[in-house]
Amino acid sequence: MSIKQFLLGVMIMALPLAAVAGVDTIVLGMGCFWGAEKRMSEIPGVTDVESGYAGGDAARAGYADVLGLEKMIRRGKSTLRNHAEVIKVAFDPDQVSLRTILIKFWENHDPTQGDRQGNDQGSNYRSAIYANSDAQRAVALETRDAYQSALSSAGQGRITTEIAPLRNYNRAETDHQDYLKKNPDGYCGLGGTGVSFPGEAAKPMPASLPADALHFERQLIVFEAEECPYCKQFQAEVLNGWTAATPVIATLNPNPPENWTLEKALFATPTIVLFEQGKEVSRYTGYTGDKDRFWKWLGYQLLTPQQRKIAFEQGTEPAFSGSHLDEKRPGMFVDPITGAPLFRSDTKFNSGTGWPSFFNPVAGAISLHEDNAHGMRRVEVRSASSGIHLGHVFDDGPPPSGKRYCINGNVLKFVPDTP
């Protein structure tokens, strides 16, 4: 190889990817760059998506710098323009046009929110298109005007997206690259406004839940999305076996029933919202298979302070003070949160200890755990469905098991047999 060929090779290696492989790039702000990176990388023809910061006054900036400056701006201690969290989208123009890229940009976030996207607030979360050329800017303006027409027809607000030349781009830290692939945290972004770009296939909004078919006093609503694996996991692991007394229903519409109110807009799915009197009182966002954590959230909404102390802090009610000590009717004692059966009344006996006692649980209803607290060696009994603490089991019970399941009555719910 000659020196000339060697130097030519070095020059080619030093060129930007776009110059070598015919790849073009556009820098976009869609709020938090984690979800934006994932959504835009799924477009056929996109070769790479990189998280970064751009559009601010500082030549160099990292995550801590952006957050720090935003705090100063809010306190009125700085007039500098902050960077936005952005993604640099690299694409092959022979496979996908810039116009198609921008159509997906408009549809996959809400460009009408100003310095905000979902729950994330601040100028660093603004919607933005940072162009590399006049040609890119022209496509940005053309698609913006077309999408504004669609938004206006749907009764939506004005687009606030910043369209400007690219300046001061900084690649984000390694931890922020491919974040949702490396850290699936149990929820899927809701995406945009639900309004399709003109000429694109319409995406009909699922009908909202009818309020008159729900329980106004107390109702759980699971807000889902079609392409959300966490929603399907929650359905399979929790909803499909639902036996709790609290009514639950799932919907693909991100809006509450008519005349019901959410405390704030949804930003991800699945989000499980507890409504009382038609108003949100609590919500649980995201699901990664941790059923105990979900039931603990719900339990904190439904149980009394005394019940919570037993269920979640391994507390014990004073002897002869709890519920159901003298309950003798035929029926089932169930988990107070999940409604899952725990003990049948025909396995209950009078142990004289001051706590409801049973010689057999329902098959699969409980789990046993070693407990060395308070200087004692005992076997703890928990509900298999919710994970809450129930009591302990001892080897001094009657036949046929010889076991005494000593259970706190206040974390049992009794359901009598139907005549």
N, C-alpha and C positions, 0 to 999 in steps of 0.2 A: 504494500500500500504506500502510495506516495504521500509526502507531507501535505500536498494540496487536497488529496482525498480524505486524509485524516482530519484536516481542519474543516472540510465541508461536513463531515460526519458530526463533529463537535457542534457546529453551528446548527445543524438540523435538530440535534438532541436538545439544544438550548431554546429552540423556538416553542411558543405556546402550542398547546394541543390543537387549537383551532387552525393554526397555520400549517400544521403538519398533516392532520387527518381530515381537513375540510369540515371541522366541527365549529359551530357558532355557539355563542353564549349570550344569555340575558340574565340580569340580576333582578330578583323579585322579592318583595316583602309581603308576607301573608300572615303576620303575627308570629307566634312562636315558630322558630325554624324547624323544630323536630317533626311536627306533623306535616308541614309544608314540604320538607325534604322527602318524606315517605310518599306523599300523594303525587308529586311531580315526577318522581323517579319511576312511577308505574306507567308513564306515557310511552307507547312504542316510538322508538326513534330518539328518545332521550338516552344519552350515553353516560352521563354522570350528573349528580347533584351534590353540591358542596354547601355546607352551612357557613355563614360569615356575617360580617357587619359592614354597612355601607351607608352613604348619604349624610354622614356627620361631618363636623368641622375638623376633628382630630385626624391627623395623618395615620396614627397608630392607635388601635383600641382593641381590648379584649373584653371578655364577658364581665369581669369585675369593673372595668372602666365604664362600660355602658350602663350597668346598674347604678354605679356610684354617681355618674353624671345625671342620671334621671332623678335621683333623690335630690340633688342640688337644684335641678330645674324646678322641681315641685316646691321646694322651699324658697324659691325666688333668689337663689344664690348664684345662678349662672344663666347667661343668655346664649350660651353656645348651642348649636344645633347638634342633637345627639344622633348617633348611628341608629339605624333600624336593624333588627334581626332579619337577615335576608338569606336567600339561597341563590347560588350561581348555577343556573341550569345549562348544561352543555348538551347540544343536540345536533343531529345530522340533518341538514336542510334537505337532503335527498330523500329522507325517510319521513320527516315531519316538518311542517312549516312553522314559522314563528307565530303566525295567526292562530294555528291550532294550539300551540303552547299557551298563548295568552287567553284563548277561550277557556282552557282548563284552569288557568289562573283565576279568571273572573268567577267561574262556577264553584271553585273549591275553597273560597273564603268569603267573608262578608266585607265588601269594599266600601260600605257606607258608614262605618263605625268611628271614623276619625282616628284618634290616638288610642285605639283599643281593638282587641280581637278576642271575643268571648269573655272569659274571666280575666284575661291579661290586659292590664291598663298601663298606658304610658306611651310617649312618643316613639319609644324603641319598638313598639308593636304595631306601628302604622302600616297601612297598605301602601305599597310602592312598586313602581317599575323604573329601574335605572337602566337607561339605554346606552348602547355603545356607539350608536350612529343616528343620523337624522332619519334614515330609513326605518330603524327600529322604533324611533319615537313616533313616526307617522302611523305605523301599525298599532302602536299602543293607543294613540288617540282615536283611531278609527274604531277599534274594538271597544274602547271605553264608551264612545258615543252610542254604539249599537247596543251594548249591554245596559246602558242607562235607559234607553228606550224600553227595553224589556222590563227592567226594574220598575220604571214609572207605571207601566201598564199593569204591573202586579201590585201597585200601591206601596212600593218600597221607597226608601229615601234616596238622597243624592250621593253619588260616588265621591269619596274623599281621597281617592288614591293619588299619591304624589307621583307625577311623571316627570323625570328630570334626567340629565346626563349622569352617568356613573362617576362617582368620585369617592376617593378614600376607601376602597374596598379592602377588607382584612379577612383572611380566612379564619374561621372559628377554631377553637381548641379541639384537639383530637377527641376529647370526651363527647363533644357535640356532633361529631360526624356519625351518620348512620345510627343516631341515638335510639330510635324506637326499635331498630333491629337488634341492638345490643341490650336494650332495657325495655322489653315489653312490660308496661306497667298497668296492664289490666283495663285499658279503655281505648276506644276508637274515637277520633275527632268527628264532630258532627258535620264538618264541611261548611258549605256556603249557605246562601239564602234560600235554596230550593228553586230558584228561578233559572230556567235554561237560557242559554245564549240563543239569539234569533237564528233560526235555521237548524238548530241542533234538536235531536230527539227530545221531546218533552218528558220530564220526569214528574208524573202526577203525584201530588202530595197525598199521602194516605189520610183518610178522614179522621178528624179528631174524635176523641171518645165522647159519647153522649152523657152529659152530666146526670140525666135522670135515670140512667142505668147503673149508676155508681152509688157507693155508700157515702153520703155527705158527712156523717159523723167521723168516720175514719176509713181511709182508703189508701192502699199502696198502688202506685203506678210505676211500671218499669218502662222507661223510655229507651227504645232500642234503635238500631240502624240495620239495614239489610246486609251490608258487608261488614259485619262486626263479629269476629270469632269469639270475643269475650261474651257477647250477648248470647250466642248459641251455647257456650259453656255454662253460663248462669241458668239458661233454660234447662239444660240437661241435669245439672247438679242441684238446683234449688227449686225452680218453678214446677218442673214436671212431677215432683213428689210433694207438692204443697199441701199441708194439712193444718196450717195455722188458722186461728180464728179470724185474724185480720185479713179482709178480702184483698186480693191482688189481681191486677190486670196489666197486660203488656200492650204497648202501642209503638208504631213506627212514626207517628206524628210528634214532632218536638214541642208542640204547644199543649197547654193544659186544657181540660174541658172548659166549655163556655162558662164564663162567670167564676171560674176557679182561678187562683193566682199562684204563680211561682214566685219565690223570693227573689230570684235572679235568673237570667237566661241560662239554658243548658249549654254546655260546651263539649260534652263527650257522652259516649254511650258505652256500656249501659249505665244509666243513672236511675236509681230507685228513690222515688220521692214519697214521703209519708204526708198525706193531706189530712187535716182535721178541720171540719166546718168549711171545706172547700179552699183552705189555705195551706200552703206548704209549712210544715213545722220542722222537717229535717230531711236531709238527702244523703245518699250513699253513692259515690261515683267510682266506677271501676270495679272489676272483679277478676281475680287471678286464681280462683279455685280455693280461696281461704274462706270456707263456709262459716267457721267459728267467728271470724271477724265480722261477717255480715250479720249473723244472728246476734252478736254482742251489740252491734249498732242498733238493731231493731229492739233488742231487749232493753236497752237504755231508754227507749221511747215508751215502752209498754209497761215495764215493771215498776213497782214502788221502790223507794230507797232501801227499804228493808230487804226486799227480794233481790235487788241488785247486789247488796252486800254479800248475800249468801251465794248467788249465782256466779258472780265475777270476782269475789274476793275470798272465796272459800270460808265464808262466815257460817255461824251456827246459831239457830234460834234457841232461846232458853227452853228447857224441857217443859212440856205441858203448855206451851204458849202458841204453838203453830196451828195451822189449819189442818182439817181432815183427820184429826187424831181419833175422833169417834165416828167417822164416816163408815157405814156398813152396807150401804145400798149396792146392788149389783151395778158394776160399771167399770170405767177405765180411768186411771190416773195418768195424765198426759203432761208433756213438756209445756210450760206456760207460754213459751214463745213460738215453737214450731207446731205445737199440737200433736206431736208424735206420741204414740202410746208408750208408756213406761212400765206400769204395773197394773194387773187386774185386781179388782177388789177381793176376788176369792183367794188371792195369795197373801192377803193382809192378815196379820194376827196381832193380838195385844201382848206386847213385850214387857209392858210395865215401865219402860224407860222414859216415856214422855215424848217420844217421836214416833210417827207412823212407821211401822215395820212390816216387811214383806219377806217371804221365803223364796220367791222366784220373780225375776223380771220378765217382761215380754222379750222373746228371742230377738237378739240384735239391738235392743233398745238402749243398752248402757255400755260404757267402757270403764275398765278398771285401771287405777294408777297408784303406784307406790307413793305413800305420803309419810314423810318423816318429820313433819312439823310438830312444834310444841314438845319435843323430846319423846315422841311416841312413834311407833311403827304401825301404821294403819294402811288400809287399802281404800283409796278414795273411789267414789262412784260418780261418774259424770254421765250426762245425757249424750248418747251417740249422735243425735240429730243436731243439737245446738252447741255441745261442748260445755254446757253450764255445770257447775258443781251441784250435786244433789245431796250427798252425805257420805257414809262409809258402810262397808260390809264386814261382818264378823262371823266367826265360826261357832256361834252359840244359838243357832236358830232351830226350829222344829223340823221334823221330817216333811217331805222326802229329801230336801236339799241339805238340811243342817245349817243353812245360812240365815243370817239376819241382816237384811238390807235396811239400815237405819237412815231414814230419809227426812230431810227438812220439809215439813208440811207446807211451808209458805212458798216453795218453788214447785209445788204440784198443783195441777188443775184437775178437778174431778168432772168427768162426763158420764152421767148415768146412762145405763142401757135404755134404748128406746123400747117402750112397751110394745 
